[in-house]
Amino acid sequence: MSILTTREWLLVKRPVGIPQRSDYEYREGPVREPGEGEIMVRVLYTAMDPAIRGWMDAGGNYFTPIPLGAPVTAVVLGPVVKSNDPNLPVGTMVSGLGSWSDYAVGPGYFFSPVVEPDQHELVSFLHPLGPVGLTAYYGLFDRAGMKAGDAVLISGATGGVGSLVAQMARLRGASKIVGIAGGPTKCKQAIELFGYDACIDYRAESDLSAAMARELPNGFDVFFENVGGKILEAALDNMAKNARTVVCGMISGYNATEKQPGPGNMWNLLVKTARIEGFLVADCLGTPLAEEMYTAISGWLKEGKLAYKVDVREGLEHIPDTFNLLFSGQHDGKLLVKVADA
Ligand SMILES: NC(=O)c1ccc[n+]([C@@H]2O[C@H](COP(=O)([O-])OP(=O)(O)OC[C@H]3O[C@@H](n4cnc5c(N)ncnc54)[C@H](OP(=O)(O)O)[C@@H]3O)[C@@H](O)[C@H]2O)c1
């Protein structure tokens, strides 16, 4: 039997602030054989998800910290090349929890077969038809309970999650959809590609709260929060009565070296009888709701009602630099790394 080799990035130091090259080790070596119930996946694409930054910390976030000396955990997509799991035979295209490597070996239950692989573009399984799409749907409809007529505010407006939230809100009858993004190019894209009614450039506006009041004079009913910090505080000044804020992410603080101060205007929650809550897409995976959400998203894609943008960078060897693009806004669409040709 031939022994395959893999390149992989190991985490060898806990990053302080933005991860540095010296926090990782690049290694090439044999791939271990899958054990009982395990599969081996040839990684074609790996998703650059902001949450990975939290998994690098000693405290992790909602996920076990990546052990020092272990490959960096990431969602990957590719075919099964060896299998000891009868549910995932060789040749099945799967996505699931792998690592920054050429091959991922792990328990079959870490991976799911992609549904209708011939009906959709391959990369869509790491964007609208992957955890990103489910996050948008679950957060907007299930957790925030968005309904027709709601005014919706979305931070990280052109990112993977935000861009889908806006279009889903439109499809379900939102009255106005306002995005928050960094720079004129992203704001233009928000309106022209993702259908926002207006977009606030957080880099250009000196008073974010006033900018939100200008676009949403009656306040928002739903705020889908991806960023945190000053954006969250400004938003809490602009709630309609009974507003719902769902905290999907707080990317502005992921590289912070100190605890971030909370908003100084939490009192507004009482004034507006509003609520704010966090959610995790992982809580709905594998449930009938996830299937329902997947079917709806897949249907919208087939009908051409959902646009999505991917920014695909080549090369496993450049992953540490590519990953850091997430925190500078220099990427344009859901950031993926292409590891091998399909
Ligand atoms: N709760 C869950 O289960 C769950 C699941 C998936 C993702 N998430 C979270 O959802 C959020 C979006 O993820 P994604 O996959 O859509 O990532 P993404 O495609 O990289 O989008 C993130 C967006 O955040 C913006 N951003 C980055 N740093 C910023 C800063 N300092 N201030 C303001 N905006 C900043 C960037 O836009 P600009 O260029 O406009 O700055 C970028 O478009 C993240 O916070 C992620 O952790 C949560």
The ligand as a MOL file (V3000), in Angstrom:
LIG
                    3D

  0  0  0     0  0            999 V3000
M  V30 BEGIN CTAB
M  V30 COUNTS 48 52 0 0 0
M  V30 BEGIN ATOM
M  V30 1 N -22.4160 32.3320 15.7710 0
M  V30 2 C -22.0400 31.4260 14.8790 0
M  V30 3 O -22.4030 30.2570 14.9450 0
M  V30 4 C -21.1740 31.8780 13.7320 0
M  V30 5 C -20.9690 31.0460 12.6100 0
M  V30 6 C -20.1980 31.5430 11.5460 0
M  V30 7 C -19.6290 32.8300 11.6280 0
M  V30 8 N -19.8330 33.5630 12.7560 0 CHG=1
M  V30 9 C -19.3060 34.9520 12.8900 0
M  V30 10 O -19.9210 35.7040 11.8650 0
M  V30 11 C -19.0850 36.7990 11.5320 0
M  V30 12 C -18.9310 36.8700 10.0250 0
M  V30 13 O -18.2610 35.6960 9.5740 0
M  V30 14 P -18.0180 35.4700 8.0200 0
M  V30 15 O -17.7280 34.0500 7.8060 0
M  V30 16 O -19.0980 36.1320 7.2540 0 CHG=-1
M  V30 17 O -16.6580 36.2860 7.8220 0
M  V30 18 P -16.1760 37.1830 6.6200 0
M  V30 19 O -16.7380 36.7140 5.3390 0
M  V30 20 O -14.7060 37.2860 6.7580 0
M  V30 21 O -16.8210 38.5860 6.9470 0
M  V30 22 C -16.4360 39.3010 8.0620 0
M  V30 23 C -16.6370 40.7730 7.8150 0
M  V30 24 O -16.2530 41.4600 8.9880 0
M  V30 25 C -15.7790 42.7230 8.6410 0
M  V30 26 N -14.7440 43.1250 9.5950 0
M  V30 27 C -13.5670 42.5200 9.8740 0
M  V30 28 N -12.9180 43.2030 10.8390 0
M  V30 29 C -13.7080 44.2710 11.1570 0
M  V30 30 C -13.5860 45.3390 12.0790 0
M  V30 31 N -12.5270 45.4590 12.8820 0
M  V30 32 N -14.5890 46.2510 12.1430 0
M  V30 33 C -15.6700 46.1360 11.3420 0
M  V30 34 N -15.8500 45.1400 10.4550 0
M  V30 35 C -14.8690 44.2190 10.3620 0
M  V30 36 C -15.2140 42.6180 7.2300 0
M  V30 37 O -15.8140 43.6190 6.4620 0
M  V30 38 P -15.2270 45.0430 6.1130 0
M  V30 39 O -14.2500 44.8770 5.0180 0
M  V30 40 O -16.4390 45.7530 5.7170 0
M  V30 41 O -14.5640 45.5730 7.3590 0
M  V30 42 C -15.7760 41.3040 6.6980 0
M  V30 43 O -16.6010 41.5010 5.5660 0
M  V30 44 C -17.7810 36.6090 12.2870 0
M  V30 45 O -17.8200 37.4200 13.4470 0
M  V30 46 C -17.8230 35.1370 12.6640 0
M  V30 47 O -17.0650 34.8720 13.8170 0
M  V30 48 C -20.5830 33.1080 13.8090 0
M  V30 END ATOM
M  V30 BEGIN BOND
M  V30 1 1 1 2
M  V30 2 2 2 3
M  V30 3 1 2 4
M  V30 4 1 4 5
M  V30 5 2 4 48
M  V30 6 2 5 6
M  V30 7 1 6 7
M  V30 8 2 7 8
M  V30 9 1 8 9
M  V30 10 1 8 48
M  V30 11 1 9 10
M  V30 12 1 9 46
M  V30 13 1 10 11
M  V30 14 1 11 12
M  V30 15 1 11 44
M  V30 16 1 12 13
M  V30 17 1 13 14
M  V30 18 2 14 15
M  V30 19 1 14 16
M  V30 20 1 14 17
M  V30 21 1 17 18
M  V30 22 2 18 19
M  V30 23 1 18 20
M  V30 24 1 18 21
M  V30 25 1 21 22
M  V30 26 1 22 23
M  V30 27 1 23 24
M  V30 28 1 23 42
M  V30 29 1 24 25
M  V30 30 1 25 26
M  V30 31 1 25 36
M  V30 32 1 26 27
M  V30 33 1 26 35
M  V30 34 2 27 28
M  V30 35 1 28 29
M  V30 36 1 29 30
M  V30 37 2 29 35
M  V30 38 1 30 31
M  V30 39 2 30 32
M  V30 40 1 32 33
M  V30 41 2 33 34
M  V30 42 1 34 35
M  V30 43 1 36 37
M  V30 44 1 36 42
M  V30 45 1 37 38
M  V30 46 2 38 39
M  V30 47 1 38 40
M  V30 48 1 38 41
M  V30 49 1 42 43
M  V30 50 1 44 45
M  V30 51 1 44 46
M  V30 52 1 46 47
M  V30 END BOND
M  V30 END CTAB
M  END
